[in-house]
Amino acid sequence: MFKKPCLIRNSNNLTKKLSILVCLSCAAQGFAEDEQRLYRSAYYLGRGDTGLAIADDQEAVMYNPAGIAQGKKIYKRVILASPTVEFSDDARNLAKELQTDNSDVTGALKKRVGKNEHIGAYNLTAVVLRRASIGVFNGETTDILIHKAPEAGGLEGVKARLVTSNGAVFAVAQDFLNQRLLVGGNIKYMHRGEAKLEANVTDADKLKNMKSSDMLGTGTGTSTDLGVMWKIPGRMEASMGATVNNVGGTKFTPTSDKAPAPAALKQLVNLGVAIQPGTRSSRFRLLAEYWDATNNLKESVYKKTHLGAELTIRDIVGVTGGMSEGWTSGGLYIDLYLLRIDGGMYIQEMDDRVGVRPDKRIFLRVTAGF
C-alpha cells in the first residue's frame, strides 16, 4: 500500500476538492492498460480504439508512425491544438456535489461504492509532413475507485491514481514497393508524473492542505515506437499493421527524492487488420486489432481484442462504432478541414477480466488545424 499526501493545486474550491479525490490513489490491476497510454485519439475511441492498420496524419504519429509515409505530397497537416476531454458518466454528478464550500466529500464518496470515477484530458500539437513529423503532447488522467475495505473492518475506502504525461515526439517513415510497404518509428521525450495512494474515505477532508511535492512522483525518460503497414491492392483496400510500443521498456529517471519515480512503461506488441470498401462519395471501414500480443500486461484475451467500424461520407461526416475490452463504443464526427469535432462514448474495463467493473466514459475533442 502507498500512503502519501495529496496533490492540491492553487485553484478554485472545486478543483481543490477534486484534487483530494485524485490523490487517494491505488495500484488496482485494472489500471494497468490505462497507465501505458500516453495519448488517446477521440476518433479511434469511437470505433473500439482501432486504427493502427490505417493510421494517417497526426493519429499515425502516436498510434503507428509508419502511416505518415502515406500519400504523394510532402505536406500533410498542421495541428494547432486538439484538446480532448473524457469523463465517467457519473463524474459529472460527483463534480456537482462538490461545488459548494460545505459539500460533504465523505458522503459523496460513500454513495459511489463499487464505481470508478474517471477524468482525462489530452492534447496533441503537431506538424505532419509525409515521412516526417514533430509534435508535443500532454495528458492527465485521474481514476477514483470507492470500495469496501475488508482490512478496515468493512468501511469504505478510496483507491485512486493520477498520471500526467508531457513530452515531445519526432517520427519518421519510409514507403517501399510503390507504397505497399510502409515502415516508421518515433522517439518520445517525456516528463511523467504518477501518484498512487489509498485511504479510508473518512480521511478525505484531512488531505486538503497536502503539498504536491510530497505525493507526486515525477521522472523523465525516452521511449521509441516502431511500426509497419502493408497495403494489399484490390477493391477492398485491405491493410495490415503492427507496432512495437516502448521498445525494450521505458524507465523514468526520478526528478525528486520525495516520491518514487513513475512506473516503467512496458513493451507492447499490437497487431491489426482493416478493409475499406467504398464509392466516390462514401467509405465503409472494418477493423480488428489484438493488443499486447506478447502478454506483458497479463490480461485476458478478451480485454486485448478490439473491433471497429466506420461509415463516412467524403471523410467529412462519419459515424463510428466498435467493441473494446468486451464493451461497446460509438462516436460521431464532422470534419470541416480547419475545424473538426469528435464526440462519443466508450467503456473501459477496470478489472483484469472482462465484464466485472465497466466504466462508461464520454469524450469530446475539438481539433484546429490546416
N, C-alpha and C positions, 0 to 999 in steps of 0.2 A: 504494500500500500504506500502511496505517496501522500505525505501530509505537508503541504507547503502553503504559504499565504497566497492571497488572491491579487490579481491584476485589477486595479481600479484606475481608470483614466480620468483626467481632469476634464469633465464634460458635464452635460446636464444630468438631472436626477435619474431619468430613465436609463441613460447609458450606464450610470453607476450601478443601478440595480441589476441590469442585465449582466454587467461585468461580474457581479457577485456570483451569479449562476454560472457564468463562463468558467470561473476559476475553481469550482468544486469538481475537479475532474478525475477521470479514472482511466484504466487501461483495458476497457472492455474489448473482447476479441472481435466483436462486430465492427469496431472502428478500424480494423487492420487495413482493409482495402481503401477506405476513405483517406487514411493517413498517407497513402502512397501518391495521392493525386495532387499535382501542383496547379492544374488548370482543368476546368470543365467547360466544354462547349455547349451552350444552351441549344444550339441547332441539333447537335448529336444526342443530347439528353432526351429530346422528344422522340427519337427513334431508337430507344434502348441503349443509348450511348455508343452507337456503332458508327464507323466511318473510316477505319484505318485502311480499308482496301480502295477507297476513292477520295481520300482527303486531299484538299486543294487549298490554295491561298493561306490565310492566317491559321486555319484549323490544322493544316498539314504541319505547320511549324512545331506544334506541340503534340499532335497525335501520330503523324507518320511523316517525317521530313522528306521522304522520297517523293511525296506528292507535289512538292514545289517545282519539280522538273517538268511538270505537265505544261502543255501549251507551246506556242511558237514565238510570241512576242516576248521581249525582255521584261517589260513592265507588267506586273500583275495587280498589285493592290497596296494601298497605304491605309492602315487602320489608325485613325487618330485616337479613338477611345472605344472600348467595348464593355462598359460596366454591366456586370451581371449580378443579380441578387437572387437568392433562393432561401426558402424558409419552410419549416414544417407547417402543416396545415393548422396545428394548434398553437404555434408560436405567436401568431397574431393576437390570440386571446390572452396568452400569458403576458405579452407586452402591454396590453390594455390594462390588465390588473395591476401592473407595476408602475403606472404613470403618475400616481399620486404620492405625495410625501409620506402619508400614513398607511401606505399599502402593506398588507400582510404577506411578506415574502414566504414565510413558513407555510401559511395556509394555502397560498397559491401553488406551492410545490406539492403539498400533500394530496391535493386534488388530482394530481397527474401521475400517480404511482403506476409504473409499468410503461409509461410513454417516453419517447425520445423527442427532445426539442432541438431543432437544428436551425442555425442561421449561417448563411455563407455569402461571400461577396468575392468576385473575381474581376480582373481587368487585364486585357492584353492590348498593347500598342505596338504596331509593327510596320515595317517597310518590307514588302514581299516582292522580290524580283524572281524571274524564272531562274532557278538554280541557286539562288542565294536569298537569305532573309536575315534581318536583325530586328530584335524587339525587346521590350521589357514587359514583365508580368508581375502581378501581385494578387494575393488572395488571403482571405481569412475565414476560417470555419470554426463554429462552436457547436458542440454536441452536449446535451444535458440529458441524463437518464435518471429518473426518480424511481427508486426501487425499495422493497422491503429488505432490511439488512439483518440476517439471522445473527450475525456476530454482535449486533447492538440490541438484542432482545426483541427483534421484530419491528423495531422502529424504522421510520422512513429514512433512507439515505439518498444522497445525491452523488452521482458519478458524472463527471463532465470532462471535456477535452477541448482545448483551444490550440489551433495550429495557424501560424502565419507563414506565408511564403512570398518573398520578394526577390526578384532577380532579373537577369538579362539573358537572352538566348540568341545564339547565332547558328544558322542552319545552312547547309549546302547540299546540293543534289545534282545528279547527272543522269541523262537518259541514254539508253543504248537500243540497238536493234529497231531503229525507226520509232522510237518512243514506246516500244512494247515493254521494255525493262527499265524501271526507274530505281535508282539507289541513292540513299541520302543519309545524313546524320546531323545531329545538332549537339552543341555543348552549352550547358547552362551554368551560370554562376549564381548562387543562391545565398540569401540570408534567411535563415529558418528559425522560427520560434515555436516552442511547444510547452504546454503546461498540462500535467495530468495529476489530478488530486481527487480525494474522496473525503466526504464529511457527512456528519449527521445533519439532517435537514433543519433541525432546531438551531444549529450553529450558523446558519446562513447570514444572519444580520451581523454577526461578530466579525465578519471578514471585510466590512466596508472600507476600512482605512488601511488595508494591507498594501504594501508597495509592489509594483510590478517587478522590480529587480529581484525580489525575494522569491518570486514564483515562476517567472517565465524563463525557461532555459533557451538560450539562443546560440546559434552557431553558423558558420559559413562552410560552403562546400561547392564542389563542381560535379556535375553528372553529365553523362552522354547517352543519347538515344540513337539507335541505328534502325533504319527502315528500308524495306524493299517492296516494290509493287510490280505486278506482272499483268499487263493488259492483254486480253485474249480477243483477237479480231472476230467480228460477227455482229449480227443484228442485236444480240442480247447485251453487247458491250460488257462482257464479264471481266472481272478483275480479281486478283488475289493480293493480299497484303500480309506482311509480317513485320513486327517490331521487336526490338530488344530494348527495353527501357531501363535506365540506370545501370548501364553495362558495368558488371563487376560489383555492383552495390555502391551506395554513396554514403560515406560517413561525414559527419559535420565536426569541424573544429570549434570547440566552445569559445565564446567571446566574453563569458563571465564565469567567475568561480562561485557564484551564489546559487546556481542551479545547474543540474546536469544538461549536457548538450542534447539537442533533439535526437530522437531515434533515427537510426540509419534507414535509408530507402533501399529496399531490396530489388534485385534484378528480376524483371518480369518479361516473359516471352508471350506475346499476344499474336493470334492468327485470325485472319478474316477473309471473307469472300463476298462478292457483290455482283449483281446484274442490274443493268439499267436500260431496259427496253423503252423505246419512246417514239414519238412522232415529231413533226416540226413544231408543234405547239405545246406538247406535254411530255412528261417523262415519269416513269414509274421505277422506283428503286427498291430492291430487296437485298438485305444484308444479314450476315450471320458471323458472329465472332466468338472465339474462345480465348479468354484471358488467362494469364499465368499458367501456360501450358506445362511448365516445369514444377508447378505446385509449391512455390516458395512461401506462399501465404497460408498454405494448409487449409484451404477452404473447399467446400463441396463442389462437385461438378456443376450443379445447377446454379450456384452463385457465380460461376465463371462463364456462364453461357449468356450471350446477348443476341437478340434478334431485332431487326428493324425494317421499317417500310416507309416509303415516302412517295407522295404524288405531288408533282409540281407543274405549274403552268408557266412556261417560258422562264423558269427559275426566278419568277417574280413573286408568285403566291404559292405557298405549299402547305400541305398537311402531312404530319409525321405521326408514326405510331410504332410501338415495339414492345419488347419484353426484356427486362433486365433483372437478373438475380431472382427469377421466378415471378416477378411482378410486372404489371403493365405500365406503359408510359405513353404520352401523347403530346403533340405540340402543333402550333401554327406559326407561320412567319410570313412577312411581307418584306420584299427587298426592292427598294427604290434607288439602289446604287449608292447614293450619298448617305442614305439612312436606311437601316434595316432594323426590324423589330422581331424578336423571337420570344415566344411565351409558351408555357405548358406545364405539365406535371410529370413527375416520376416517383417511384417508390424505392427507397433504399432499405435493404435488409440489414438490420443492425446486429443480428446474430450470425454465427459462423455457419448456420444451417438455414435453408430456405423455409419460409412460412412461419417463423417464430416471432419476430419483432419487426413488422413493417413500419417504415417511417415515410408517410406521404409528404412530398415536397412540391412546392410551386416555384417556378422560376420565371425570370424575365430578363431579357438582355436588349440593350439599345446600342447599335453599332454605328459609328460615324466614320466615314472614310471616302476614298475616291480611287 
